[in-house]
Amino acid sequence: VRHEAAAVYAAIAQAFPSEGRVFVIVSLGSFCANLDAIQSLSLRVASSPSPMPKSRFRRNNEQNDGTSTAEELMKHQSTLHGNALAVSMLMHEFPHIMGGVATAIVSKVFDVVGKLL
């Protein structure tokens, strides 16, 4: 599904380059926000004490903090992956459309790469 959504954005960028550029800048910002969230959640999980063994007979209305943290991590990871895929597909389109790659996008890409390294 994420791949198809990214393909749609790439097609839109061919017809409307300025909209594609705006989307890339917003997606890179979202990428950074999700990366920060993943890092903070990972630190929280790493610093928490060892989890208690799971009870085999737990009521459905009881919340397990480890599960909610894992679900939150998965949500951020999925969003990060979708943003990265869309940006990647759009970056391949920009050299072929009028105006090329905007300097604001290049600057934002280097910011994101710096966080990943």
Secondary structure, 3 states (H helix, E strand, C coil): CHHHHHHHHHHHHHHCHHHHHHHHHHHHHHHHHHHHHHHHHHHHHHHCCCCCCCCCCCCCCCCCHHHHHHHHHHHHHHHHHHHHHHHHHHHHHHHHCCCCCCHHHHHHHHHHHHHHC
